[in-house]
Amino acid sequence: MQLRLMYVIIAVLAALLAAAAGSFMAVIDGGRPTAALRAGAFAFVGALSLLIVVMGALGVVGS
């Protein structure tokens, strides 16, 4: 149980890192703050979804 929770926490932190990178890239490309927030949100949702699917395929999460 604790190992699975650790993997989920790592997945959320990795998704947050991807969101921060997405926001940073949007600002560097000359985007407005709202565009940066949207890019960060899309990066977070995409990265978290991908990480959960991969962890599910590996048998880390789920039953």
Buried (B, 14 or more C-beta within 10 A) or exposed (E): EEEEEEBBEEBBEBBBEBBEBBBBBBBEEEBEEEBBBBBBEBBBEBBBEBBBEEBEEEEBBEE
